[in-house]
Amino acid sequence: MFCYQCQETAKNAGCTIKGMCGKPEETANLQDLLIFVLRGIAVYGAKLKELGHPDRTNDDFVLQGLFATITNANWDDVRFEGMIEEALNRRDALKAKFMDAYKAKNGKEYTDSLPEAATWSGPVSSFAEKAKTVGIQATEDEDVRSLREFLIIGLKGVAAYAEHAAVLGFRKPEIDDFMLEALASTTKDLSVDEMVGLVMKAGETAVTTMALLDEANTTTYGNPEITEVNIGVGTKPGILISGHDLKDMEELLKQTEGTGIDVYTHGEMLPANYYPAFKKYDHFVGNYGGSWWHQNTEFEDFNGPILLTTNCLVPLKKSNTYLDRLYTTGVVGYEGAKHIAERPEGGAKDFSGIIAQAKQCSPPTELEKGTIVGGFAHHQVTALADKVVDAVKSGAIKRFVVMAGCDGRQKSREYYTEVAENLPKDTVILTAGCAKFRYNKLNLGDIGGIPRVLDAGQCNDSYSLAVIALKLKEIFELEDINDLPVSYDIAWYEQKAVAVLLALLFLGVKGIRLGPTLPGFLSPNVAKVVIEKFDLKPIGTVQEDIAAMMAGK
């Protein structure tokens, strides 16, 4: 195997024996093979669009296939083998459609050469061997490999956000069209400028996709509101829901109403507490625990069943006993866990099994007490704009520091807690994503009633932070977003964070600090281009970085 798509990749170079995430070689290789066949689907999909015959029948499958390969999403080899078989069948059906359309338009058979991803096929018994030959290192040139993987890794993040929007019935064909264009491009010999252009177009598509998901979430569930979220426990049995999918959240709350079961969020599902549509459920108790990497202990202590709706699933340790309480759904898979099937057309997922088990379990073990405050998405902050602007003009707020992104296990991530603790009292932290768990329970106070940590929500709600910045740019009548008193100190872990980074770069944000390390998938030459063009910086020491950010550097 060879995988370097997440921040924890071995030696910041690549995992070659087993993923630092726990992903075994066999699973990593099958994921590579799935991406390979998705490229084949993309080749024919892109060609059909060029002929004026766009085909939309594979859009959902491509999104879900990319999403399934995100870090900590799916560990089930049988599921991947099934997806590869389906991908081959879909590709071949698309190939036949393209060949017919080409002949109808040109009066002759298509005879040009096609990339291997568009032609290879084999039985399941051949998957393991073939998978070893189609991974990242199949591209020999280091810089070409880096740019192709930068694009594909960004596409995985975009696919996750697009899939969440699609579940709620919100789609934009230009997003799906770009997914095919970009995947197909990785089968071609392109110039460096063309590849860089596609990477930047991925940033543009990330902005479009996050805006679409924001519209989907707020149209369906209302605009997030300032909310005090309980972090204690009740006396009833509970179900713990983790991941990012709000549709699953809605259906679980409806089906548990009146059952005597409480529902708690974990990790990236915390922001569900901010949506008006979910507040009407009395049995929606609050949030349990912290970010994803604590789950081996927190899931154990919860006592009741756990539902994983998207990525952020950590492999169980031998000492863990909660596998019989672990449920997966959507793209998530884990051998031994119970999988809840997709909702039927026009219907809802069936959570009766997890509810029945919850009734037999003890209430959660209490981890902490109190509340935390969140719900500062762009609509809410815009409503407070006058108060924020007055605080800036009076000098009460000297600077905003965007500390969005991901949490992770490495000790070096204590940097983000220490930055939060040591920032001057006249600064406000804007956050989104699970990075917030490094500092959202610290007593950092407020500035004239404005909390010093403003949590916009999930990682996809980093879009809200961009909207806030653009609104402030308009209010202060500035020409450049980089003239705002805003610094960016971003933590990243996986591929959705890469999509967010590309979105910020597309919007013209410069001077971003990114850590704990710069991505291992950036070759020295590609890293040099990104650093020079966008002034992307690695994090340094806490005191040096704070001093530089306060000086606007």
N, C-alpha and C positions, 0 to 999 in steps of 0.2 A: 504494500500500500504506500501511497504518498498523499498526505493531506496537510494543507497549511491554510485552511479557510478561517480558522478562529484565532483569537489572540493568544491562546495558551499553547499553540503548536510548539512542539519540542524544539528548544534552543532558538525559538523564533525563526526556524528554518523549515521544519516539516516533520510530521509524525510518520515513521516508516515501519514500525513494528505493531504498535497499537496506539490508538488516538489518546491524547491526554484527557479527552472527554470520556474515555472508556470504550470507544468504538473499535471493535475488532477488525482485523485485516479483511476478513470475508465480507463484512458489511460495507466497509469503505469501498472495496472493489465493486460490489454490486451497485452502489450509489454512482460510481464512475460510469458503469455500463448503462445505467438508466439515463444519465445525462447524455451519453454518447448517442443513444437511440432517440432521445428528445431532439438532438441536433438534426437527426435524419427527418423527423417530423417537420422541423422548422424549415429544412431545405425545400420540401415540397409545398409547405404552407406559404413560404415567401414567393416561390415560383408561381403558384396559383394566383396570388394577389397581383403579381406583375402581369399576368395574363388577363386580369380583370375578372377573375373568378375567386374572390376571397372565400375561404372556408372557415367557418366558426365552430365546427364540430369538435375540435380538439383543444379549444381555448382553456376550458376548465382542467382538462387532463394535464396540459403543460404546466399550468400554475401549480397544481397539486404535486406533480412530479418534482418540480424544482423545490417546492416547499418541503417535501418529505426528506430531502437531502440536507436540510439545514442542521447545524450542530444541535445535538440533544433532542431531535424530533422522533426519529424512528430507528429502532434497533432490531427490527424483525426481518430476518433474511427471507422468510417465506413471502412476506408482503412485498418485498422488493422484487423477488422473482416473478410474482404475479403482475406487478406493475411493468416489468420489462417485457413480459409476454404480451400484455395489452398494448404497450407502446409499439412493439413490432407489428401487431395486427393493425393498429391505427395508421402507422406509417405506410404499410403496404396498401391499405385502402386509399390513402391519400395519394400515394404514387400512381395508382391506377386512374384516379380521377384527374391527376395532372397530365398523365400521358394521353388520356382521351381529349382533354381540353387543348393540349398542345397540337395534337393531330387535327382537331377540328378547325383550329385557327390557322395552321400553317400548311395543311394538306400533306403532311409527311410525318413519319415517326420521329420521336426525339432521340437523337444519337449522341449528344454531347456527353462527356464524361461526368460522373457523379461522385461525390465523396463517399468514402466507405460507410459513414454513418447512415447514408441513404440507401445502401444496398445490402449490408451484412444482415444475415439472419441465421438463427441456429436454435436447436432445441434447448430446453432448460439445462440438460446435462452439459452443454457447452458453455454456459454462462460464466462459470467460475474461471475457466481458462481464458476466455475472451476478455473478461473484465480486467485481467492483469495487463493487457496490452493497450488499453484505451484511456488510461488515466492521465493525469496532469503532465507527467513526464514524457508522454508520447509526442509532445511538442518539444523539439530539441533546443531551439533558440531561446535563451533565457528571457530576453526582453519580450519576444512575441508571446511566450508562455505567460509572462507576468501580465501583459495587457489583456490577453484572452481570459485569464483567471480573474483579474480585476473586474472585467465585464460580467463574467458568469456569476461570481460571488455577489456582485451588486444586483444581478437579475434575481438571484434567490431571495434577497431581501424584498425587492419590488414584488415578486410573486406572492410572498407571504401577505403583504398588505393588500394586493389586488384580490387575493382569495378571500380575505375577510370582508372586503367590500362586496364581492360577488355573492357571498352567502346572504347578504342583506339585500340583494337584488340591484346593486349598483355596479355598472360596467361602463367602460369607455373602450371602444374598439381600437383606438390608437395605442392603448397600453398593450393589448394582446398582439397587435400588429408589430410593435417594437420588440416584444419578446421573441417572436419568430425571426424578425430581421437580425436581431442581435445574436441569437443562437446560431442561425445559419452563417453569420459572418465568421464564426470561429472555425468553420470548415474551409475557409478561403485564405489565400495568401494576399494579405492587405498591406498597405504601407503603414508606417508608424502613425502618420497623421490621420489616416482613416480609422485606425484602431483607437487612438486617443479621442477622436471625434465621437465614436460610438460609446466610449466610456462616459464622456460628458453628456451624451444624449440619454444615457442611463440615469444620470443625475436629474436631467429635465423630466424624464418619465417618473422618477421617484417623487418629485414634487407633485406632478399630476396625480399620481396614485395616492399619495398621502392626503392630498386635498379631497380626492374622491372618497377615501375611507372616512375622513373627518365628516364629510357631508352625509355619508351612510350612517355613521354612528349617531350624529346629532339629530338627523331627520327622524331616525327610528326611536331613539331613546332620550332625546332632549339634550340641551347643552349642559355640560358638567357645571356643577355649582360648588361653591366653597362649602366643604363638608368636614365635620369632625368625625373621624372613623374610629370606632371602638377597636382596641387591640387586645381586649380581654376575652374571656369565654363565658358562655352560658352554662346552664345545668342540663340541657337536653343533648341527645346524640346529634352529631353533625356530619355534613358532607363538606369536604374541602375541595374547591375548584381552583385550578391553576392554569396558566397559559394566557391566551389573549382573546379568545373568541367570545364576543358578547352575545351572539345568537344562542350559543350553548348555555350561557349564563341565564338568559331570559327563559329558555325552555326548562332549565333545571328549577328555577324559582317557581315557575307556574306549577310544575308537577310535584313539588315538595310542599306547596301551600296546604296547610291544614293537616299535615301528616305527623306533626310533632317533631320534625327534623329541622334543625337549624342549618343554614348555609354560610360558609366562611370563604373568603378569598385568600389566595396565597400568591406571593410574587407579583408578576405582571398583571394579575387580575385585580389587584388592589384598586385601580381607578374605576372599576365597576361601581364602587361605593359612591362615586360622585355624580352618577347619572340619575336624573329625576325618575325615570321609568322604573328603576329598581328600588327606590326608597320606599315605595308603597308596601313592600313585603316586610311584615313584622318579623318574619323568621330569618331575614337577611341580617346576620348579627354583626359582621365586621370583617376584619382581616386577622389572619393567624400567621405569625412568624415573619420571616424576612424574605430575602431574595432566593433565587433558585438553588444555589449551591448548598444551602442549609437543609435541604429537604430530607436527607438521610436520617437526620435526627428529628426534624419537625414533623415529617409524615409519620414517623414512628410514634411520636408523642400525641398525635392528633386522635388516635384510637379508632376513628371512623374511616369510611372509604374516601378515596381521593380520586378526583377526575382530572386528567390531563387533556386539555383541549388543543394545545399546539406544542411547539418545542419548549424546552427547559426541563425535560425529564432527565434525571441523573440515574445512572445504573445503580441498582441496589447493592449494598455490601452484604457479605455473607452473614453478618450479624443482624441484618434487617429482617423483620417478620411481617412487613405490610404488603407483600406481593399479592396476597389473596384479597387485599382491600384496594388494589390499584386498578383503575379503569382508564382506558385510553379511548379517544375518539378522533375523527377527522384523519389528518395525516400521521398522527402519533401511533407508534407501535412498539410493543415490548413483549418479548416472549414470556408467557406465563401470566400476563395481565389480561383482564377481560376487556374485549373491544366492543364498544357500542357503535352499531352500524349507522350509516348515513340516514338522514331523514328521507322518507318517501316524498315524492312529488306533492307539494302542497301540504305536507304534514310536518310532524315534529319528531325529533329523536325520542327513543323509548328509554327513559331513565328508571323504569320500574325496578330493575334488578339492583341498581345501586341504592335506591331508596329502601328496598326491602332489607338489604344488608345493613344499612345505616341504623335501622330500627333495633337491630340486635347488638349494637356496639355501645360502649361506654362514652360519656361526654368527653370532649377534648381535655387533655391535661393543660392547665394554665401555664403559659410561658411568660406573660407580662400583663400589666394592667395599664389603663389610661387610654389616651386617644392621640391620633396624629391628624394633621390638617392637610387637605389637598383640594383639588378641583379648580386649579388656576389655569384652565385652558384659555385660548385666545378670546372667546366670547366674554368670559368672566373678567379677564384682565382689561379688556377694552371697556367694560362697564366701569372699571375703576381707574380709567385712563387719567381723568382730571386729578385724582388724588396722587397717582404715580408721577405725573408731570410736575405737579406742584412740589413734590418731594425732591425731584431732580433739580428743579429751578432754585429751590431754597438751599440746596446743598445737603439736605438730609440724606439723600441717596447719591453717593458719589459714583457708584459703578454697579452694573449688573454682570454677574458671571454665570454663563451657561454651563452647567455641569450635568448635561444629559448623557444618556447612553446606558451602558451595561455594567453589571457587577460581575465579579469573578472570584476565584479562590486564591489567587496569588497574593502573597503578603505585600507585594509592592502596591496593591490597591488601597492600602491604608493611607497612601498619599492623598486620596480624595477626601477621606475623613479629616485628615490633618489640615488640608486646604480650607475646608469648611469651618473648622474650629479656629483657624488663625486669620481668616479674612477680616479686614477692619469692620467695625460695627456699622459702618455706613454703606455696606454693600448688600446686595440682594442676590441670592442664588436662584436661577431659573433652571428647573430640572424636569426631566421626563425619562421614562425607562427605569429599569431596576437599579441603576446607579444610585438612585435616591436613598436606597436602604443603607448606604454608607453614612448618611448624615440626617435623614429625615426624622430621626428620633432624638436628635441633639436639641438641647434647650438654647437655641441661638437668638431667641427674642424676636422683636419686631421693630419697625421704623415707623412711628406715627400710626400704628395699627396695621401696617403692611408686614406680614410675616417675612422673615429673612430667607425662608425657603418656600418658593412658589412651585408647587408640583403640578405640571400640566397633564400628567397621565402616563400612558404606556409609551413604549419606544416610538411607535408611529405618531404619537402626539408631539414629538419633536417638531413636527410641522407647525404646531401651535406656537412654539417659541419663535419660529421664523416669521409667522404672521405678526406676532407681537413686535418683533424687531422692525418689520416693515411698517407697521402702524406708527411706531415711535419715530421712525425716519420721516414719515409724512407729517406728524405733529410738530416735530422740531425743524421741519422744512430743510432737511439735509439732502444733498445730492447723492451721497454714497452711504450704503448701509454700514460701511466700516468706520464712518465718522461718529457713530453712536458710542456712548459710554458703556459698551458691551464687550466683554472678553469671552472667549470660548475655551473651556478646559474639559474636553470630552473624553469619556472612558468608552472603550469599545470591547466587545467580546466576539460577536458573531455577525452573520451576514446581513441582518436587518440594520445593524449599526453602520455597515458599509454603505447601504442604500441611503441612510440618513446623511452620512458624510458626503456622498456624491451629490445629494440634494443641496446641501449647504454650499459646496463648491460651485455648483451650477448657479446658485443665487448670488454668487460673487463674494461670499464671506471669506476673508483672508485672516491669516494669523492664528488659525486654530491650533491649539495644543491638543495632541492626541496621545493617549497612553492606555495602559502602562508601557506599551511598545508601539512603534509603527508597524503596520502589517508586514508579516513575513512574506506575503505573496508579492510585495513590491521588490523587483530586482533593483540593484544599485542605480542603474540608469533610469528606470521608471521613477524610482523614489526621488532622484535628483530633479527630474522634470516637474513632479508634483510639488516638491518643496520650493523650487524656484518660482513656479507659476502662481502658487497659492500661499506661499509663506507658511506651509504646514510645518509644525514644530513638534518634536518629541517633548514630553514633559521633562522637567528638571527637578531641582529640589523645591520643597514647599515654599521656603522663604524667597528664593530667587524668582520663582514663578509668580508668587503673589505680588512682589515688588514690580515685576515687569507688567503684569496685568493692570495694576493700579496706575502705572505710568502710560497705559494705553499701548503697550508693546506686546 
